[in-house]
Amino acid sequence: MQYTRIVLNEPHASIEGLYDEHLSFWNIDEKFVNDIVLKWTDWHTDYLFHGYRKENIRTVRFPYSRFIVDAERLWNDPLEAEGQGILYKQFDGYSRMIPQEYEEHLLNLWHNHQERLRSNLCPDALLLDCHSFPSEMSDVEICIGYNEDWSKPNKETIELVVNLFEDCGYKVGINEPYSNSETPDCPFTYQSMMLEVNKKVYMEDGSLQLKKSTNKRSIRDLMQILQSELIA
């Protein structure tokens, strides 16, 4: 189960750029902010996952909102047909018209994020894809996702993560309600696992406030266990 490095990927944790006229191109009103941005931003994932500053633990955080560029989407993503590819054009009744001359710049932000991930990954690394999700999506509290391909974590890692959260009393879903994990193209192999935390686990209902009794211990314990498995 030993890894040479852990890379924390945070693609949906920012709200920057939404009021930038050269990046946004949304009609930003109170309803859009309340119903879309507040719901679908991965709030406080920096609080949940950060604090592990070592040479062999890296964090790659996309600096803009997912509604500027979704750094997690695939090139030629199937969701492009629904207007929700790398550059969202439709979302829950809202439309976005991006002038053609700006599209290349926005797509370069996606390329830059992929390149940052590649530059931090290395052979036999573990990419931990860090997310949260709205509580109304599922009663699952911790979602663990991975791909059924070369990047799938080994059995020991999957069992370790599942057992750790279940032992803490969480309901764990495997590739449910979300599936798969980020795998930027690299000339070497590594493993990738998505960790999605239900917002009700750590946020006050109907607000952006952290719960006073937030149990960060399980994630801290996970990171400490994974850290202990890093190859010196």
Contacts in CASP RR format, 6 or more apart in sequence:
PFRMAT RR
TARGET T0000
AUTHOR 0000-0000-0000
METHOD contacts of the structure
MODEL  1
MQYTRIVLNEPHASIEGLYDEHLSFWNIDEKFVNDIVLKWTDWHTDYLFH
GYRKENIRTVRFPYSRFIVDAERLWNDPLEAEGQGILYKQFDGYSRMIPQ
EYEEHLLNLWHNHQERLRSNLCPDALLLDCHSFPSEMSDVEICIGYNEDW
SKPNKETIELVVNLFEDCGYKVGINEPYSNSETPDCPFTYQSMMLEVNKK
VYMEDGSLQLKKSTNKRSIRDLMQILQSELIA
1 154 0 8 1.000
1 156 0 8 1.000
1 157 0 8 1.000
1 160 0 8 1.000
1 229 0 8 1.000
2 124 0 8 1.000
2 229 0 8 1.000
2 230 0 8 1.000
2 231 0 8 1.000
3 124 0 8 1.000
3 125 0 8 1.000
3 126 0 8 1.000
3 191 0 8 1.000
3 226 0 8 1.000
3 229 0 8 1.000
3 230 0 8 1.000
3 231 0 8 1.000
4 56 0 8 1.000
4 122 0 8 1.000
4 123 0 8 1.000
4 124 0 8 1.000
4 125 0 8 1.000
4 230 0 8 1.000
4 231 0 8 1.000
5 56 0 8 1.000
5 57 0 8 1.000
5 58 0 8 1.000
5 120 0 8 1.000
5 121 0 8 1.000
5 122 0 8 1.000
5 125 0 8 1.000
5 126 0 8 1.000
5 230 0 8 1.000
6 52 0 8 1.000
6 56 0 8 1.000
6 57 0 8 1.000
6 58 0 8 1.000
6 125 0 8 1.000
6 126 0 8 1.000
6 128 0 8 1.000
6 223 0 8 1.000
6 226 0 8 1.000
6 227 0 8 1.000
6 230 0 8 1.000
7 57 0 8 1.000
7 58 0 8 1.000
7 59 0 8 1.000
7 60 0 8 1.000
7 117 0 8 1.000
7 120 0 8 1.000
7 121 0 8 1.000
7 125 0 8 1.000
7 126 0 8 1.000
7 127 0 8 1.000
7 128 0 8 1.000
8 49 0 8 1.000
8 50 0 8 1.000
8 52 0 8 1.000
8 57 0 8 1.000
8 58 0 8 1.000
8 59 0 8 1.000
8 60 0 8 1.000
8 128 0 8 1.000
8 130 0 8 1.000
9 60 0 8 1.000
9 117 0 8 1.000
9 127 0 8 1.000
9 128 0 8 1.000
9 129 0 8 1.000
9 130 0 8 1.000
9 182 0 8 1.000
10 42 0 8 1.000
10 45 0 8 1.000
10 46 0 8 1.000
10 49 0 8 1.000
10 59 0 8 1.000
10 60 0 8 1.000
10 61 0 8 1.000
10 62 0 8 1.000
10 130 0 8 1.000
11 62 0 8 1.000
11 66 0 8 1.000
11 70 0 8 1.000
11 71 0 8 1.000
11 72 0 8 1.000
11 113 0 8 1.000
11 129 0 8 1.000
11 182 0 8 1.000
12 40 0 8 1.000
12 41 0 8 1.000
12 42 0 8 1.000
12 45 0 8 1.000
12 62 0 8 1.000
12 66 0 8 1.000
12 70 0 8 1.000
12 71 0 8 1.000
12 72 0 8 1.000
12 131 0 8 1.000
13 41 0 8 1.000
13 42 0 8 1.000
13 43 0 8 1.000
13 45 0 8 1.000
13 46 0 8 1.000
13 61 0 8 1.000
13 62 0 8 1.000
13 130 0 8 1.000
14 41 0 8 1.000
14 61 0 8 1.000
14 62 0 8 1.000
14 63 0 8 1.000
14 64 0 8 1.000
14 65 0 8 1.000
15 37 0 8 1.000
15 41 0 8 1.000
15 65 0 8 1.000
16 63 0 8 1.000
16 64 0 8 1.000
16 65 0 8 1.000
16 68 0 8 1.000
17 23 0 8 1.000
17 24 0 8 1.000
17 64 0 8 1.000
17 65 0 8 1.000
17 68 0 8 1.000
18 24 0 8 1.000
18 26 0 8 1.000
18 28 0 8 1.000
18 37 0 8 1.000
18 65 0 8 1.000
18 67 0 8 1.000
18 68 0 8 1.000
19 28 0 8 1.000
20 68 0 8 1.000
22 102 0 8 1.000
22 105 0 8 1.000
23 64 0 8 1.000
23 68 0 8 1.000
23 102 0 8 1.000
23 106 0 8 1.000
24 67 0 8 1.000
24 68 0 8 1.000
25 96 0 8 1.000
25 97 0 8 1.000
25 98 0 8 1.000
25 99 0 8 1.000
25 102 0 8 1.000
26 32 0 8 1.000
26 67 0 8 1.000
26 94 0 8 1.000
26 96 0 8 1.000
27 94 0 8 1.000
32 94 0 8 1.000
35 92 0 8 1.000
36 67 0 8 1.000
36 91 0 8 1.000
36 92 0 8 1.000
36 94 0 8 1.000
37 65 0 8 1.000
37 67 0 8 1.000
38 208 0 8 1.000
39 134 0 8 1.000
40 66 0 8 1.000
40 67 0 8 1.000
40 134 0 8 1.000
41 65 0 8 1.000
41 66 0 8 1.000
42 130 0 8 1.000
42 131 0 8 1.000
42 132 0 8 1.000
43 132 0 8 1.000
43 199 0 8 1.000
43 203 0 8 1.000
43 208 0 8 1.000
44 132 0 8 1.000
44 202 0 8 1.000
44 203 0 8 1.000
44 210 0 8 1.000
45 130 0 8 1.000
45 131 0 8 1.000
45 132 0 8 1.000
45 197 0 8 1.000
46 61 0 8 1.000
47 202 0 8 1.000
47 210 0 8 1.000
47 216 0 8 1.000
48 130 0 8 1.000
48 132 0 8 1.000
48 197 0 8 1.000
48 202 0 8 1.000
48 216 0 8 1.000
48 219 0 8 1.000
49 59 0 8 1.000
49 128 0 8 1.000
49 130 0 8 1.000
49 219 0 8 1.000
49 223 0 8 1.000
50 59 0 8 1.000
52 223 0 8 1.000
52 227 0 8 1.000
54 227 0 8 1.000
56 230 0 8 1.000
57 223 0 8 1.000
57 227 0 8 1.000
57 230 0 8 1.000
58 120 0 8 1.000
60 113 0 8 1.000
60 116 0 8 1.000
60 117 0 8 1.000
60 120 0 8 1.000
62 69 0 8 1.000
62 71 0 8 1.000
62 113 0 8 1.000
64 109 0 8 1.000
66 72 0 8 1.000
66 88 0 8 1.000
67 88 0 8 1.000
67 91 0 8 1.000
68 106 0 8 1.000
68 109 0 8 1.000
69 86 0 8 1.000
69 87 0 8 1.000
69 106 0 8 1.000
69 107 0 8 1.000
69 109 0 8 1.000
69 110 0 8 1.000
69 113 0 8 1.000
70 84 0 8 1.000
70 85 0 8 1.000
70 86 0 8 1.000
70 87 0 8 1.000
70 88 0 8 1.000
70 110 0 8 1.000
71 109 0 8 1.000
71 110 0 8 1.000
71 113 0 8 1.000
71 114 0 8 1.000
72 129 0 8 1.000
72 182 0 8 1.000
73 79 0 8 1.000
73 84 0 8 1.000
73 85 0 8 1.000
73 86 0 8 1.000
73 110 0 8 1.000
75 86 0 8 1.000
77 84 0 8 1.000
77 85 0 8 1.000
77 86 0 8 1.000
79 85 0 8 1.000
80 86 0 8 1.000
82 90 0 8 1.000
83 89 0 8 1.000
83 90 0 8 1.000
83 91 0 8 1.000
84 90 0 8 1.000
84 91 0 8 1.000
86 106 0 8 1.000
86 107 0 8 1.000
86 110 0 8 1.000
87 96 0 8 1.000
87 98 0 8 1.000
87 103 0 8 1.000
87 106 0 8 1.000
87 107 0 8 1.000
88 96 0 8 1.000
89 95 0 8 1.000
89 96 0 8 1.000
89 97 0 8 1.000
89 98 0 8 1.000
90 96 0 8 1.000
98 106 0 8 1.000
114 184 0 8 1.000
114 185 0 8 1.000
117 127 0 8 1.000
117 182 0 8 1.000
117 184 0 8 1.000
118 184 0 8 1.000
118 185 0 8 1.000
118 186 0 8 1.000
121 127 0 8 1.000
121 184 0 8 1.000
121 186 0 8 1.000
121 188 0 8 1.000
121 190 0 8 1.000
122 188 0 8 1.000
122 190 0 8 1.000
123 188 0 8 1.000
123 189 0 8 1.000
123 190 0 8 1.000
124 189 0 8 1.000
124 190 0 8 1.000
124 191 0 8 1.000
124 231 0 8 1.000
125 190 0 8 1.000
125 191 0 8 1.000
126 153 0 8 1.000
126 157 0 8 1.000
126 190 0 8 1.000
126 191 0 8 1.000
126 192 0 8 1.000
126 193 0 8 1.000
126 226 0 8 1.000
127 151 0 8 1.000
127 181 0 8 1.000
127 182 0 8 1.000
127 183 0 8 1.000
127 190 0 8 1.000
127 191 0 8 1.000
127 192 0 8 1.000
127 193 0 8 1.000
128 193 0 8 1.000
128 194 0 8 1.000
128 195 0 8 1.000
128 226 0 8 1.000
129 145 0 8 1.000
129 181 0 8 1.000
129 182 0 8 1.000
129 192 0 8 1.000
129 193 0 8 1.000
129 194 0 8 1.000
129 195 0 8 1.000
130 195 0 8 1.000
131 178 0 8 1.000
131 194 0 8 1.000
131 195 0 8 1.000
131 196 0 8 1.000
131 197 0 8 1.000
132 196 0 8 1.000
132 197 0 8 1.000
132 198 0 8 1.000
132 199 0 8 1.000
132 202 0 8 1.000
133 143 0 8 1.000
133 177 0 8 1.000
133 178 0 8 1.000
133 196 0 8 1.000
133 197 0 8 1.000
133 198 0 8 1.000
133 199 0 8 1.000
134 199 0 8 1.000
135 198 0 8 1.000
135 199 0 8 1.000
135 200 0 8 1.000
135 205 0 8 1.000
137 177 0 8 1.000
137 198 0 8 1.000
138 176 0 8 1.000
138 177 0 8 1.000
138 198 0 8 1.000
139 171 0 8 1.000
140 171 0 8 1.000
140 172 0 8 1.000
140 173 0 8 1.000
140 176 0 8 1.000
140 177 0 8 1.000
140 198 0 8 1.000
141 165 0 8 1.000
141 170 0 8 1.000
141 171 0 8 1.000
141 172 0 8 1.000
141 197 0 8 1.000
141 198 0 8 1.000
141 200 0 8 1.000
141 201 0 8 1.000
142 165 0 8 1.000
142 170 0 8 1.000
142 171 0 8 1.000
142 172 0 8 1.000
142 173 0 8 1.000
142 195 0 8 1.000
142 196 0 8 1.000
142 197 0 8 1.000
142 198 0 8 1.000
142 201 0 8 1.000
143 172 0 8 1.000
143 173 0 8 1.000
143 175 0 8 1.000
143 176 0 8 1.000
143 177 0 8 1.000
143 178 0 8 1.000
143 194 0 8 1.000
143 195 0 8 1.000
143 196 0 8 1.000
143 197 0 8 1.000
143 198 0 8 1.000
144 158 0 8 1.000
144 161 0 8 1.000
144 162 0 8 1.000
144 172 0 8 1.000
144 173 0 8 1.000
144 174 0 8 1.000
144 175 0 8 1.000
144 193 0 8 1.000
144 194 0 8 1.000
144 195 0 8 1.000
144 196 0 8 1.000
145 174 0 8 1.000
145 175 0 8 1.000
145 178 0 8 1.000
145 179 0 8 1.000
145 180 0 8 1.000
145 181 0 8 1.000
145 193 0 8 1.000
145 194 0 8 1.000
145 195 0 8 1.000
145 196 0 8 1.000
146 152 0 8 1.000
146 153 0 8 1.000
146 158 0 8 1.000
146 175 0 8 1.000
146 180 0 8 1.000
146 181 0 8 1.000
146 192 0 8 1.000
146 193 0 8 1.000
146 194 0 8 1.000
147 180 0 8 1.000
147 181 0 8 1.000
147 183 0 8 1.000
147 192 0 8 1.000
149 183 0 8 1.000
150 189 0 8 1.000
151 181 0 8 1.000
151 183 0 8 1.000
151 189 0 8 1.000
151 190 0 8 1.000
151 191 0 8 1.000
151 192 0 8 1.000
152 191 0 8 1.000
153 191 0 8 1.000
153 192 0 8 1.000
153 193 0 8 1.000
154 191 0 8 1.000
157 191 0 8 1.000
157 193 0 8 1.000
158 174 0 8 1.000
158 193 0 8 1.000
160 222 0 8 1.000
160 225 0 8 1.000
161 193 0 8 1.000
161 195 0 8 1.000
161 222 0 8 1.000
162 172 0 8 1.000
162 174 0 8 1.000
164 218 0 8 1.000
164 221 0 8 1.000
164 222 0 8 1.000
164 225 0 8 1.000
165 172 0 8 1.000
165 218 0 8 1.000
165 222 0 8 1.000
166 172 0 8 1.000
168 215 0 8 1.000
168 217 0 8 1.000
168 218 0 8 1.000
170 201 0 8 1.000
170 218 0 8 1.000
177 196 0 8 1.000
178 194 0 8 1.000
178 196 0 8 1.000
180 194 0 8 1.000
181 192 0 8 1.000
181 193 0 8 1.000
181 194 0 8 1.000
182 192 0 8 1.000
182 194 0 8 1.000
183 192 0 8 1.000
195 219 0 8 1.000
197 219 0 8 1.000
201 214 0 8 1.000
201 215 0 8 1.000
202 210 0 8 1.000
202 211 0 8 1.000
202 214 0 8 1.000
202 215 0 8 1.000
202 216 0 8 1.000
203 209 0 8 1.000
203 210 0 8 1.000
203 211 0 8 1.000
204 210 0 8 1.000
204 211 0 8 1.000
END
